[in-house]
Amino acid sequence: MAVVAPSARPTLVIGVLASCGLAVSLMQTLVVPLLPQFPRLLSASPGTVAWLVTATLVAGAVCAPVLGRLGDMYGKRRMLLVALMMVTTGSALGAVAPDVGFLIVARVLQGASLGVIALGISIMRDLLPPDRVGSGIALMSSSLGIGGAICLPITGLVAQHASWRWLFAGAAVLGALQFLLVRKVVRESPQRTGGRFDLPGAVGLALALVCVLLAISKGTEWGWGSPRVIGLLAAALVLFALWSRLELRARSPLVDLRVSARPAVLWTNIASILIGFGMFAGFLVTTQVLQAPVATGYGFGMSLVAAGVVLLPIGGAMTIFSPISARVSRRRGARTTLVLGTAVLAVGNFAMATLPGSIPLVMAAFTVTAIGAALAYSALPLLIMAAVPTSETAAANSLNTLMRMLGTSSCSAVVAAVTTGLTTVVDGRLLPSGDAYTVVFLAAAAAALSGAAIAAFTPRSKAAGPSSPALMPAPARA
């Protein structure tokens, strides 16, 4: 048995891999500033334009577990390069898209970015020295939030002063640059399981995820009681049941349900859904509060760019607290970090629920939320990797990423339902009322508290301990 030699340039490896998280953030926020303008720019209906977000969401949900499993089987670096190539191709196609249909296809390719985080975390576990694994994973996990704080004002600025095509062109350049950096700096992990890819399992999971995510993302538009939504949810239940039976019988399943059913894995994934909900509310709603007219009684009447600038310090806070979270996990355990982070996340959402009346108070409350998210998100992969075999690191992390995404998708659906249900008329315009945002933030706080309770009572993994594999690179077989 030979031991994996740690990378000789750990700081450079961490920097390159963590920067890939910024690409994921860019793909998620790329079209947000332009959604109100795309119907005019692309001569399409608002319903069709909404697919620019939905298509990326669904594609990411399918790509994450598939790329993770392929990474465990055939090489994590190889699959990371594949994901970055798909993102780069999709961005380039988006820059020259002649119509909305072509642009939706481009956004589907960009959805592959969701698999980047889990693959990067798994590579860090395999290649970094033991004392750098925790801090590297913390920064990689938090990069999604850091990138969101940085990318939103940038995309807003470009949207205001240049063609939307420059956003996709810039994303293509960034994707190509990261592809080259990963190829140059990051070597392949020797940890591979080999075997045959579970194609039926991948198809079954893809169909089930498409049904559930379409129902969640389109529920407000189609009506939660509509035949389409009810039919999709029913189909998802049937498909998940059939898929689970198929996976339990497979020799080399896409997702090892027996491992996923371990309490340490199962309850951490359930907590991840709640934490994703609690984290995303602030990122989704705070900019809306800042841009709302002053006449609403809670808004500040800011432009998208100005609102993004106000939220820039949030990225700095998450950058600072990522290494702090790694130290807490090393000394007190990742579960302690997760409970602390979710508790802080709940406090931040409670503070935002009061709808602070000044910019400094909004910044303070949202900074608390961001700190909680940084602590919680950095601990989740450590707990997952401590509870699964080394051969399933990427697949397990991809599944956890999917759980977080289900939380953020559910948050988007709740925000859409509440803000369209609780409204007020201001200067002849129908806008969300202050009560709507209060309800959203209280729901996010409740979700975070529930996640903290689940994390606190989740049984410790038998593999965890002072030399937990979550904090150490695993040995490779000769």
N, C-alpha and C positions, 0 to 999 in steps of 0.2 A: 504493500500500500504506500503510495507516494503522496506527500503533502503538497497542496497547491501553493506555489510560490506567490507571495503577495506582490501586488504591483509595485514597481520601483518608483512610480510617480503618483502616489495616492491622491494628492491635492489636485493634480491636473485631471485625473480620472473622475474625481468627484465633481469638479467644475464642469467638465464636458457632459457628464450624464445628467447633472442637475439642470444644466441649461436646456436639455431636451424637454424638461417639464415646462419651461417657458413656451416652447413650441406648442405644447398641448393647450396651454392657456390661450395662446393666440388663436388657435383653431376654434376654441369655444367662443371667444368674444369677437371674432373677425367680422361677423355680419350683424351683430347686435345693434351698433349705432345706425345701421342703414335699413333696418327692417321697415321703419315707417316710410322710407323713400323708395324701396325696391319695387313696389307695385307700379309706380310711375316710371322708374328707370328701366324696368324690364318688361313693361306692358303686360303685367300679370296680376291676377287677383291676390288679395291678402292671404287667402287660404293656400294658394299655390306657393306664395313666398314663404309662408310658415314652414314649408318642407325644407327650406335651407337650414333650419335648426333641427327639425325632426329627423331628417335623413342622416345627419352627422351623429345624432344621439343613438339612433338604432344601429348604424354601422359600427360605432364604437363599442356598443354593448356586445355585438357579435364578434368583433375583431379581438377584443381584450382576452377572453378565455382561449380562443383559438391560437393566437400568437403566443400566449403564455405556455400552452401545452406543447406547441411546436418548438418553442425555445428550450424547454426541458428535454425534448427528444433529440433535437438536431443542432442546438447551439443558440444561446440567448443573444449573443452579439449578432449572429447571422439574422435572427428574426428582428432585432432592433433596427438593423440596416434595412431590412425589407419594409418595416413600418415607416421609417423615415423616407424611403424611396416613394412609397405610396402617398405620403403626405406631400412631398415635393411635387410629384406628378399631378396630384389633385389641385394643388395651389397654382401650378403653371396652367393647367386647363381652365381653372377659374378665371385667370387673368385674361384669357382670350375667348371666354364663353360667349357665343352669339345669342343665346337665349336662356330663359330660366331653366329649361329642362337640362341643358348642358351643364349649367351651374350647379344644379342639384346632384348630378353625377360627380362633379368635382368635389362637392361637399361630402359625398359618400366616401370617396378616397381619403379625404382629410380625416374622416372618422377613425382611421387606423391609428391616429395619434394617441388614442386612449390606451392602447397597449404598451406605450413607451414607458410609462411610469413603473409598472410592475416589472418589466424586463430590466430596466435600469437598476431597480432595487435589488433584484436577484443577482445581477452581475456584480454589484457592490459586495454582496455577501460572499461571493465566490472569490473575488480578487483582492479586496482591500485587507490591510493588516488588521488584526483584531481590535486595536484601540481606535481605529478610524471607521469601523463599520457603522456604529451607532450614529455618529455625527453625519456621515455620508447619507445614510438612509433618512435621517431626520430632514436634511436639506432637500433631498429628492422628493420626499413626501410633501413638504411644504411649498415646493416650487410651483405647484398649481395655483395656490393662493397668492404667492408672490408675483407670479406672472400675470394673474388677473388684475392685481392692483396697478401693475406697470402698463399692461397692454391696453386697458380700457381707455385711458386718456390719449394714447398714441393712435388707436384706431378711430377715436372720436375726432382727433385733429385732422387726420388724413381724410376722414369722411366729410369734414366741413370745407376743406380747402383743395381737395384734389379728387380725381376720378376714383371710384370704388375699385377699379381694376388694379390700382397701385397697391391696395391692401393684399390682394392675392399674389401680385408679383413679389412684394416684399416677403410674404410667407414662403414663396418658392425659393427665394435666395436664402432665407434662414434655414429652411429644410435641407437644401443642398450643402450649406456650410456645416450643419450639424452632422450630416451624413459623412462628409469628409473628415471631420474631427473625430467622430467615433471610429471610423476606419483607421485613422492614423494613431490615435492615442489608446484606445481600448482594445485589449486583446481578448480572444475568445476564452470563455470559461471551459475548463475540461470536464465539467459535470454534465453528463448526458445520459439519458436513459435508453435511447434508441427505441426500437419497436415499430409497430405499425400505427399510423394515425387513425383515430376513431372518427372516420368520416360520418357514419350514421349519427353518432352522438353530437357532432358539430352541427349537422343539419337540423336535428331535433331541437337542440338548444337555441339555434338561430331562429327557428320558427316560433318557439315559445316566447323568446325575448321580443321578437317583432310584435307579437300579439299584445303582450303586456305593456310594452313601452308606447305603442300606438294608442292604446286605450288611455294610458296616463297622460300622454302629451296632447291628445286631441279631445280629452273628456269634456273640457270646458267649451270647446268649439262645437262639438257634435251633440253635447248634452249627456250628462252622466247616466241618465236613464234611457238613452237611445238604444235601439236594437244593435247598432254597430258596436258601441262600447260594451254592452252586456255580452254580445256575441264574442268579441275579442277576448274579454276576460274569461269567459267560459272555455273558449278554445285554448287559452293559455293554461288553465288548470288541467285540462285533459292532456295537452301536449307535455306539460311538466311531469305528470304522472307516468305517461308512456316513456318519456325520456329517462326518468329515474329508474324504471324497471330495466330499460335497455342498458344503462350505465352499470347497474349492479351485476349484470351478466357479462359485460365486456371484459376481455382479458387485459386490455390496455385502454381504460376509459379516458375520455376527455377530462372529466372531473371525477376523482375518486371520492364517491359519496360516503364511503366508510370513514375515510379520513376527515371529510368535511363535516361528518356527523359527530366527531369528537366534541365534547362540550367546550373545550378551549377554543376550537375553531368556529363551531356553530354560533355560540353566543357572541364571540367577537365580531362575526359577520353581521349578526342581527344588530349589535350596537353600532356597527359602521353605517347601517341604513339610517338610524336615528341621528348619528353625528353628522352625516352628509346633509340631512334635512336642516339640522341646527346651524351648520356652517353656511349653507348656501343662501339662507334667508337674508342675511346681512349683505352679502355680495350682490344679490339680485334686487333688493328693495332699497338699500341706502341711496343709491344713485337716483332712484325715482323720487325719493323724499327730497333730495337736494335740488332736483330739477322742477319740482312741483311749484306752481305759482304761490307767491306770498299770501295771496288772498284766501288760500285754503286754510290758513291758520297753522299749518305745520311745515309748509314748503319754504324754500329759500330762493326760488326763481333763478337758479344757476343754469348755465349752458352745460352740455355734456362734457366738454373739455374741462371747464372749470370744476365740475363735480369730480372728474377723474383726478385732477390735480390735488383736490382736497383729500382724496383717498390714497394718494401716493405714499404717505408715511406708513400706511398699513403694510405695504410690502417690506419696508425697512424693519418694522416690528417683527414680522414673521421670520425675516432673515436672522435677526438677533436671537430670537427665542428658539430657533431650530437647534443650534448647538447646546443651548441650555437644556432643552428637552432630552438630548442624548446623555448629558451628564446626570440628569435626574433618573433616567432609565438605568444607567449603569450602576448608580448607587442604591436606588430604591426599587428598581424593577419597572418594566414597561407598563405593568398594570397600574401602578401608582401614578405614572405620568398620564395615562389615559383617563383615570378618574379625575385627576387634578385639571386636565385640559377640558374635559367635558363640563366640569363644575364652573370653570372660568368662562367657557362658552355660554353657559346658561346665564351667568351674571351679566355678560355683555348684551345678550338678547333682552333680558329684563330691563336693562338700562335703555336700550333702543325703544322698547315698548312704551316708554314715557314720552316718546317723540321730543327729544331735547330741543330747546328753543334757540340754541346758538350753535354756530359752526364748531367752536372749540369743544362743546359738549358732545356733539355728534362724532367728532374725531376721536374723543376720549372713549366714548362708548363702543365705537366700532373697532378701535384699537384693542380693547379688552376682548372683543369677539374674535379678532384675528389672532391674538395671543393664544386663546383657548384652542382655536382651530389648529395652530401650529403645534401645540403640545399634543393634542389628540391625534392628528394625522401622522405625526412622527412615530407615535407609539404603536399604531395599528399593525404595520408590517412586521415590527419586532415580535409582537405577540403571535401573529400568524406563523412566522418562520420558526418560532420556538416550538410550535405544535405540530409541524408537518415534516415528513422526511425531506432530506436535502434534494432528492430526485424530483420533488414536486414543488419546489420553491416558486418558480415563475407562474405555474398554473394556479397555485394557492393565492399568490399575490394578485393575479389577474382577477380571480373570483372575488377577492376582497375589494379590488377597484370597482368591479361591477356592482357590488353591494353599495358602495359609496355613491355610485352614479344613480342607483335606484332611489337613494335618499334625496339626491339633488333633483331628480326628475319629479319625484313626489312633491317636493317643495315647490317646484315651478307650477305644478298643477294646482296646489293649494293656494298659492299666491294669485294665480289667474282667477280661480273661483271666488276668492274672498274680495279681491279688488274690483271685480265686476259685479259682485253682489252687494257690496256696501259702498255706495257712491254719493257724491254731492255735486251740485251744479255751481260752477264758478265762472262768472263772465260768459254765460251761455254755453259752457263746456261741461260735459259730464266727466268728472274725475273721481278717483278713489277718495273716500273720506278718511279722516284721521283714524277713526275706529277700525278701518280695514287694516291699516298698517300695525295698529296696536295688536289686533288679533293675530296677524302673521308673526310678529315677534314673540308674542306669548306662546304661540304654538311651537316656534323654534326653541324657546327656552324650555318648554315642557319636554320636547324631543331630546334636547341635550341632557336634561336631568334624568330622563329615562335611560339614556345611554350610559350615564355615569353609574346608575344603580345596577344595570346589567353588568358593566365592567367590574364593579366592586365585588359582585357575587359570582362571577364566572370562575369555575374551578381552575386552578393553576395547571398548566401543562406538565405532564410527567417529564418531558424533555427539558423543561426550564430549570434554571438554577444558576450558580455562579459562572458556569461555563456554557451558558445557553447558546445553542447554535444560532440564535438570532443575533448574537453579538460577535460571533466568531466565524471566519471563513471555514467551510467544511473541507475535510480531506477528500482527495480524489482517489479513485481506484486506479492502480497502475494498469 
